[in-house]
Amino acid sequence: MDRFRSLDGLFDLLIIGGGIIGAGIARDAALRGLRVALLEKGDYGSGTTAGSTRLIHGGLRYLEMLDLPLVRMDLRERETLLRIAPHLVRPLEFLVPFYDRSLFYRTKLRAGMLLYDALSFDKSLPPHRFLTATEARQAEPQLRTRGLQGAAAYFDAQVNSPERLCLENVIDARRRQAAAVNYAEVVGAVREGDRVAGVRVRDLLEGGEVEVRGRVVVNASGPWFDRVAARLAPHPRPLIRTTKGIHIAAAPVSAQAVVLFSGLDRRLFFVIPWLGYSWIGTTDTDFAEDPSMARADDEDVDYLVASAREFFPAIASQPVYWSNAGVRALVTASGTESSLSRAHRIRQGPPGLISVLGGKITGYRAIAEEVTDVVCRSLGVKARCTTAEAPLPGAGELRIADCGLRIANGACLKSAIRNPKSEIPPEAGVIEHLSSVYGGRAAEVLAIARLAEEWAAPLAADCPDIAAQVAFAVREEQCVRLADFLLRRSLVGFRPDQGLGVAEAVANVMAEELMWTAARKAAEMRSYRELVERTQLSREVLL
């Protein structure tokens, strides 16, 4: 139980759920000086966060639903994230093509674009613009031209790795003395009369249970909310409605993000450039099973392929590599899945317990601020939220002085970078890649790589990731499973082979760092292969 040593004593705040909202609460509370513990049943960001569309946006669809407060909050938070996490959150232009549409529709779209700009009055991004049909064809050559009248273009933002955005919140909380433990399942409540005074936690890696005491407990477990609530303070009916959304990674067909409406049911979906793919999604269907079992079935994938093929015919002859599935936690309401609000709700009671329901990834920081305000009031603590101003750990620039490193074949990156007229060696691509993943914290990875030639070696000949990243993930980022590194500490698991080609090399480094037995290493390899199999697409769908 060495992993649980940090959970001793009385905490001001216990947070159940290490997704983006729980991680954001941990960071906010730690920055306000509270003694915080964060408990996550799986790995940080491995649930709904990992299943997202990977956008930071206000949401045109919510504008049409007249959910103006939600859109305004998310547009404000988009600006905040562009400021505090520029290494992870980057501007992205979207195109909304329209086909055979009435004058009324085109007028409504123009009004919507004006309102979207008005609600983001404090934005740093360019305003919307309208393109003629010719300009739209030039912008997206593979887009279907029949019936094309033009397009609207506007800016939102993208996060290539919401998993790392979540992780950086955890890292910053730990820097402020918060305790955070992954693979720690809450199995029951510790009660003092009718008050929830703590939780019982099971170590899913090493076995055993401990009691952890807290003055306030926050249930931020997302789609697992009702399951966790039943262990803490059962209620007579479900408080959340869970819906599944899937995405597919296809060969690239668009130059920029495109907003489309499926010809099958008129639902909005995206075709987005992401890591060299077209990232296509999402679906929205009720899902009552364990969220960890969510996967794309043939019907889901066929829906997306057919919907996208109507606008990008080339998809019919392009490979689709793999799928991704996540489960949303929405505040319970009647109506179709897509009609439900994405707004969050904070619920208090019984004494000592605060619950967070719903919410979108874009607004996670604001939701965390609101929850932490409630916690502070209950504790009588007066401390201002600073998470909108304080940059996340990787937001600092990578200094050239930190790049004086010889990687693999010995070329000195420092001199290559200082002399822009020289031919930049392959190693400079490694520096650029590390900076795109870690931001300024890439210097910490480079410090390990400087220690020995084997740490600077690439994981594979065609892979920009190096062995030092694995050691860094284990030592500094609580990486304890093979999938943790491949999918959430790096982008390796999103390669076309989903990281299978380098999995053994990664496992070898982790085995050395964590003193795995041969049996444990084999089990990790087997577990990752099984995970990948769940994301593969059937031949029937692709034919």
C-alpha positions in Angstrom: 0.0 0.0 0.0 3.0 2.4 -0.5 0.9 4.2 -3.2 -1.6 5.2 -0.6 0.9 6.6 1.9 0.0 10.1 0.8 -3.6 9.6 1.9 -2.9 9.6 5.7 -4.5 12.3 7.9 -7.5 14.5 7.6 -8.1 16.3 4.3 -10.2 19.4 3.7 -11.5 18.0 0.5 -11.7 14.5 -1.0 -12.5 14.3 -4.7 -13.8 11.2 -6.3 -13.1 11.1 -10.0 -9.9 12.0 -11.9 -11.5 13.1 -15.1 -11.1 16.7 -16.4 -13.6 18.2 -13.9 -12.3 16.3 -10.8 -8.7 17.2 -11.8 -9.8 20.8 -12.2 -11.3 20.9 -8.8 -8.2 19.4 -7.3 -6.0 22.1 -8.9 -8.3 24.9 -7.9 -8.7 23.8 -4.3 -4.9 23.2 -3.9 -4.1 26.6 -5.3 -6.5 28.1 -2.6 -4.5 26.3 0.1 -6.8 23.4 0.9 -5.5 20.0 1.8 -6.8 17.9 -1.1 -6.9 14.3 -2.1 -8.0 13.1 -5.6 -9.1 9.5 -6.1 -9.5 7.9 -9.6 -10.7 4.4 -10.2 -8.8 4.1 -13.5 -6.2 6.4 -14.9 -6.5 10.2 -15.0 -8.6 11.3 -18.0 -9.2 7.7 -19.2 -13.0 8.0 -19.3 -15.2 10.6 -20.8 -12.3 13.0 -21.2 -10.5 10.5 -23.5 -13.8 9.9 -25.4 -14.3 13.5 -26.3 -14.3 15.2 -29.8 -11.1 17.0 -28.7 -12.6 20.4 -29.2 -12.6 23.5 -27.0 -15.7 25.3 -28.2 -18.8 27.1 -27.4 -21.0 24.8 -29.5 -23.1 26.0 -32.4 -25.6 23.3 -31.6 -26.2 24.7 -28.1 -26.7 28.1 -29.7 -29.5 26.7 -31.8 -31.0 25.2 -28.6 -30.9 28.8 -27.1 -28.7 27.6 -24.3 -27.0 31.0 -24.3 -25.5 30.9 -20.8 -23.8 27.6 -21.6 -22.4 29.0 -24.9 -21.2 32.2 -23.3 -19.5 30.3 -20.4 -17.7 28.0 -22.8 -16.6 30.8 -25.2 -15.1 32.6 -22.2 -13.4 29.4 -21.1 -12.1 28.8 -24.6 -10.2 32.1 -24.3 -9.0 31.2 -20.8 -7.6 27.8 -22.0 -5.9 29.4 -25.0 -4.2 31.7 -22.5 -3.2 29.2 -19.7 -2.5 26.1 -21.9 -1.3 27.4 -25.3 0.9 24.3 -25.7 -2.2 22.0 -25.6 -5.1 24.2 -26.8 -4.8 25.8 -30.3 -7.1 27.8 -32.6 -8.9 25.8 -35.3 -10.9 27.2 -38.1 -14.3 25.5 -38.9 -16.2 25.5 -42.2 -20.0 25.2 -42.3 -20.9 24.4 -45.9 -24.6 24.8 -47.0 -26.3 23.0 -49.8 -29.6 23.9 -51.6 -30.6 26.0 -48.6 -33.4 28.5 -48.5 -32.9 32.2 -48.0 -34.4 31.8 -44.6 -31.8 29.2 -43.6 -28.9 31.3 -44.9 -30.2 34.4 -43.0 -30.6 32.3 -39.8 -27.0 31.0 -40.3 -25.7 34.6 -40.6 -27.6 35.6 -37.5 -26.2 32.7 -35.6 -22.6 33.6 -36.7 -23.2 37.2 -35.5 -24.6 36.0 -32.2 -21.6 33.6 -31.7 -19.2 36.4 -32.3 -21.2 38.7 -29.9 -21.2 36.0 -27.1 -17.4 35.8 -27.5 -16.9 39.6 -27.4 -13.6 39.1 -25.4 -12.1 36.7 -27.9 -8.6 36.8 -29.4 -9.6 34.7 -32.4 -10.7 36.2 -35.8 -14.4 36.9 -36.5 -16.5 34.7 -38.7 -16.6 35.2 -42.5 -18.7 33.8 -45.4 -17.3 32.1 -48.4 -18.8 31.8 -51.9 -19.2 28.3 -53.4 -16.0 28.8 -55.4 -14.1 29.8 -52.3 -15.5 26.9 -50.3 -14.4 24.5 -53.1 -10.9 26.0 -53.0 -10.8 25.7 -49.2 -12.0 22.1 -49.3 -11.3 20.4 -52.7 -12.7 17.0 -51.7 -16.0 18.5 -50.5 -19.0 17.5 -52.6 -19.8 20.3 -55.0 -23.3 19.4 -56.2 -25.7 21.8 -54.6 -23.0 23.7 -52.8 -24.0 27.4 -52.3 -21.2 28.6 -50.0 -20.0 28.2 -46.4 -19.6 30.1 -43.2 -16.2 30.0 -41.5 -15.5 30.7 -37.8 -12.8 29.9 -35.2 -12.9 27.7 -32.1 -10.1 25.6 -30.7 -8.8 22.1 -30.5 -6.9 20.0 -27.9 -5.0 17.1 -29.4 -4.7 15.4 -26.0 -7.5 16.2 -23.5 -5.8 13.4 -21.5 -2.7 15.5 -21.0 -4.8 18.6 -20.3 -6.4 16.6 -17.5 -3.0 15.3 -16.4 -1.5 18.8 -16.2 -4.3 19.8 -13.8 -3.3 16.8 -11.6 0.4 17.7 -11.9 -0.2 21.3 -10.8 -2.4 20.1 -7.9 0.3 17.7 -6.7 2.9 20.5 -6.9 0.7 22.4 -4.4 0.9 19.4 -2.1 -2.4 17.7 -3.1 -2.4 13.9 -2.9 -3.6 12.2 -6.1 -3.8 8.4 -6.6 -5.0 6.6 -9.7 -6.3 3.0 -9.8 -8.0 3.8 -6.4 -11.6 2.7 -6.3 -14.0 4.2 -3.7 -16.0 1.3 -2.3 -17.9 2.9 0.5 -18.5 5.9 2.8 -17.1 6.6 6.2 -19.9 8.1 8.3 -20.2 10.1 11.5 -23.9 10.1 12.1 -25.6 11.3 9.0 -22.5 13.0 7.8 -20.2 11.7 5.0 -16.8 12.0 6.8 -14.6 10.1 4.3 -14.4 7.1 2.1 -13.1 3.6 1.9 -10.7 3.1 -1.0 -9.4 -0.1 -2.6 -6.0 -0.2 -4.3 -6.8 -1.9 -7.7 -3.1 -2.5 -8.4 -1.6 -3.8 -5.1 -4.8 -4.8 -3.2 -6.0 -3.8 0.2 -8.3 -1.0 1.5 -7.8 2.1 3.5 -10.1 4.7 5.0 -9.5 8.3 3.9 -11.0 11.1 6.0 -12.2 14.4 4.6 -14.2 17.4 5.9 -15.9 17.6 2.5 -16.3 14.9 -0.2 -17.0 15.8 -3.8 -18.5 13.2 -6.2 -17.1 14.2 -9.7 -17.2 10.7 -11.1 -18.9 11.6 -14.4 -20.8 8.7 -16.0 -20.0 6.5 -13.0 -21.8 9.1 -10.8 -24.9 7.1 -9.8 -22.8 4.0 -9.1 -20.5 5.9 -6.8 -23.5 7.8 -5.2 -25.0 4.4 -4.3 -22.0 3.7 -2.2 -22.0 7.0 -0.5 -25.6 8.1 -0.1 -28.2 6.2 -2.1 -31.0 8.1 -3.7 -34.2 6.7 -5.1 -33.7 7.6 -8.8 -30.8 8.1 -11.2 -29.6 11.7 -11.3 -27.7 11.4 -14.6 -28.5 10.1 -18.0 -25.6 8.4 -19.8 -25.2 8.6 -23.6 -22.5 7.1 -25.8 -20.6 9.0 -28.4 -18.1 7.4 -30.8 -15.5 8.7 -33.2 -13.5 7.1 -36.0 -10.0 7.9 -37.2 -10.0 7.9 -41.0 -7.5 8.9 -43.7 -7.5 12.7 -44.1 -10.1 14.1 -46.4 -10.4 17.7 -45.2 -7.9 20.5 -44.8 -9.7 22.1 -41.9 -12.5 21.3 -39.5 -15.9 20.9 -41.2 -19.3 21.1 -39.5 -21.9 18.9 -41.2 -25.4 17.7 -40.7 -26.1 14.0 -41.3 -28.4 13.2 -44.2 -29.7 10.3 -42.1 -31.1 12.2 -39.1 -30.0 15.9 -39.5 -27.7 15.5 -36.4 -24.6 17.8 -36.4 -21.2 16.0 -36.7 -17.6 17.0 -37.4 -14.9 16.0 -39.7 -11.7 17.4 -38.0 -8.0 17.3 -38.9 -6.3 15.5 -36.0 -2.8 14.0 -35.8 -2.8 13.3 -39.6 -6.3 11.8 -39.6 -9.8 13.0 -40.2 -11.4 12.6 -36.8 -15.1 12.0 -37.5 -17.9 12.1 -34.9 -19.9 12.0 -32.8 -22.9 9.8 -32.2 -25.4 10.2 -29.3 -27.2 7.1 -28.0 -28.4 6.1 -24.6 -26.0 3.7 -22.8 -27.0 2.1 -19.5 -24.1 -0.3 -19.1 -20.8 0.2 -17.3 -19.2 3.1 -19.0 -15.9 1.3 -19.1 -17.4 -1.2 -21.5 -18.5 1.3 -24.1 -17.2 0.6 -27.6 -18.2 1.5 -31.2 -20.5 -1.2 -32.7 -21.1 -1.7 -36.4 -24.2 0.4 -36.4 -22.4 3.4 -34.9 -19.5 3.2 -37.3 -21.7 2.7 -40.3 -23.7 5.8 -39.3 -20.6 8.0 -39.3 -19.1 6.6 -42.5 -22.4 7.0 -44.4 -22.9 10.5 -43.0 -19.4 11.7 -43.9 -19.4 9.9 -47.3 -22.4 12.1 -48.4 -20.1 15.2 -48.2 -16.7 13.6 -48.7 -17.1 10.8 -51.3 -13.4 10.0 -51.1 -14.0 8.4 -47.7 -15.5 5.4 -49.5 -12.1 4.4 -50.9 -10.0 5.6 -47.9 -8.9 3.5 -44.9 -10.7 3.9 -41.5 -8.1 2.9 -38.9 -9.9 2.6 -35.6 -12.7 3.9 -33.4 -13.0 5.6 -30.0 -16.0 5.6 -27.6 -16.9 7.6 -24.6 -19.9 8.0 -22.3 -21.3 11.4 -21.4 -22.9 12.2 -18.0 -25.9 14.4 -18.6 -28.3 15.8 -16.0 -31.4 13.5 -16.1 -34.2 14.9 -18.3 -36.7 13.6 -20.8 -36.3 13.9 -24.5 -34.0 12.6 -27.2 -30.4 12.1 -26.4 -29.3 15.0 -28.6 -31.8 17.4 -27.1 -30.5 17.2 -23.6 -28.6 20.1 -22.1 -24.9 19.9 -21.5 -25.2 22.3 -18.6 -23.9 21.1 -15.3 -25.5 21.1 -11.9 -24.1 21.1 -8.4 -26.0 19.3 -5.7 -25.4 19.4 -1.9 -26.4 16.8 0.6 -26.3 14.8 2.8 -23.9 16.7 5.1 -20.4 16.5 3.9 -21.2 15.5 0.3 -21.2 17.7 -2.8 -22.1 16.3 -6.2 -21.2 17.5 -9.7 -23.5 16.4 -12.5 -23.1 17.0 -16.2 -20.8 19.5 -17.8 -18.6 19.8 -20.9 -14.8 19.5 -21.2 -14.6 23.1 -22.5 -16.1 24.5 -19.3 -14.2 22.3 -16.8 -12.2 25.1 -15.2 -15.3 27.3 -14.6 -17.2 24.3 -13.2 -14.3 23.5 -10.9 -14.2 27.1 -9.7 -17.9 27.0 -8.9 -17.6 23.7 -7.0 -14.5 24.9 -5.1 -16.4 28.1 -4.2 -19.1 25.9 -2.6 -16.5 23.8 -0.8 -14.7 26.9 0.6 -18.0 28.4 1.8 -18.8 25.2 3.6 -15.4 25.2 5.3 -15.4 28.9 6.1 -12.4 29.5 3.9 -12.0 32.8 2.1 -9.6 32.3 -0.9 -9.9 33.6 -4.4 -9.8 31.4 -7.5 -6.6 31.9 -9.5 -6.9 29.1 -12.1 -8.0 31.5 -14.9 -4.7 33.4 -14.6 -2.2 30.8 -13.5 -0.7 28.9 -16.5 -0.7 25.1 -16.5 2.7 23.5 -15.9 3.7 23.1 -19.6 2.6 26.6 -20.7 6.2 28.0 -20.4 8.3 28.1 -23.5 11.0 25.5 -24.1 14.3 27.5 -24.0 17.0 26.8 -26.6 19.5 26.4 -23.8 17.6 23.3 -22.7 18.1 21.7 -26.1 21.8 21.2 -26.0 21.4 17.4 -26.4 22.8 14.7 -28.7 20.1 12.3 -29.7 20.8 8.8 -31.2 23.2 9.7 -34.1 24.9 12.5 -32.3 23.9 15.7 -34.1 23.9 18.7 -31.8 20.5 20.3 -31.8 21.6 23.4 -30.0 23.8 24.5 -32.9 21.3 23.4 -35.5 18.5 25.4 -33.9 20.8 28.5 -33.5 21.7 28.4 -37.2 18.4 28.5 -39.1 20.2 28.4 -42.5 21.6 24.9 -41.7 19.8 21.8 -42.6 17.8 20.9 -39.5 18.6 17.3 -38.6 15.9 14.7 -37.7 16.6 15.3 -34.0 15.2 18.8 -34.3 11.9 17.1 -35.1 12.1 15.2 -31.8 12.5 18.6 -30.0 9.5 20.0 -31.9 7.5 16.9 -31.1 8.4 16.9 -27.4 7.4 20.6 -27.2 4.0 19.9 -28.8 3.3 17.2 -26.1 4.9 18.7 -23.0 5.3 22.4 -23.8 8.0 23.9 -21.6 8.1 20.7 -19.5 9.9 19.0 -22.5 13.1 20.3 -20.8 12.5 17.8 -18.0 12.3 15.0 -20.6 15.5 16.3 -22.2 17.3 16.3 -18.9 16.7 12.5 -18.7 17.7 12.0 -22.3 21.0 13.8 -21.7 22.0 11.1 -19.1 22.6 8.3 -21.5 22.4 7.5 -25.2 19.8 4.8 -24.6 17.4 7.4 -23.1 17.7 9.5 -26.2 17.0 6.6 -28.5 13.7 6.7 -30.5 11.1 4.0 -29.6 11.0 3.0 -33.2 12.8 4.1 -36.4 9.7 6.1 -37.7 8.6 7.3 -34.2 9.5 10.8 -32.8 9.0 9.6 -29.2 12.1 8.6 -27.2 12.8 6.3 -24.3 13.3 9.2 -21.9 9.6 10.0 -22.2 8.7 6.6 -20.7 11.0 7.1 -17.8 9.7 10.6 -17.3 6.1 9.4 -17.3 6.9 6.8 -14.6 8.9 9.1 -12.4 7.0 12.3 -12.7 3.5 11.6 -14.1 2.2 8.6 -12.1 2.3 6.3 -15.1 1.8 2.7 -13.8 0.2 0.8 -16.7 1.3 0.3 -20.3 -1.9 1.9 -21.6 -1.2 5.0 -19.4 1.8 5.8 -21.4 0.6 4.9 -24.9 -2.7 6.6 -24.6 -2.5 9.3 -21.9 1.1 10.3 -21.3 2.0 10.4 -25.0 0.4 10.3 -28.4 2.0 7.0 -29.4 -1.3 5.0 -29.0 -2.9 7.2 -31.7 -0.5 6.1 -34.5 -2.2 4.0 -37.3 -1.0 0.8 -35.5 -2.2 2.3 -32.2 1.2 1.9 -30.7 1.5 -1.9 -31.0 4.8 -1.5 -32.9 6.5 0.2 -30.0 4.5 -1.3 -27.1 7.2 -3.9 -26.2 9.9 -1.2 -26.2 7.7 0.9 -23.9 7.0 -2.1 -21.7 10.7 -2.9 -21.4 11.4 0.6 -20.0 8.5 0.5 -17.7 9.5 -3.0 -16.5 12.9 -1.6 -15.5 11.6 1.5 -13.9 8.8 -0.3 -12.0 10.6 -3.6 -11.4 7.9 -5.6 -13.2 8.2 -9.4 -13.3 8.1 -11.1 -16.6 4.6 -12.2 -15.9 3.5 -8.6 -15.1 5.0 -7.3 -18.3 3.3 -10.0 -20.3 0.0 -9.2 -18.6 0.4 -5.5 -19.5 1.1 -6.4 -23.2 -1.9 -8.7 -23.3 -4.2 -6.1 -21.7 -3.2 -3.4 -24.2 -3.7 -5.7 -27.1 -7.2 -6.5 -25.8 -7.9 -2.8 -25.5 -6.9 -2.2 -29.0 -9.0 -5.0 -30.3 -12.1 -3.3 -28.8 -11.4 -0.3 -31.0 -11.0 -2.2 -34.2 -13.7 -2.0 -36.9 -15.4 -5.0 -38.5 -14.8 -5.7 -42.2 -18.6 -5.6 -42.8 -18.6 -1.9 -41.9 -15.7 -1.0 -44.0 -16.8 -2.8 -47.2 
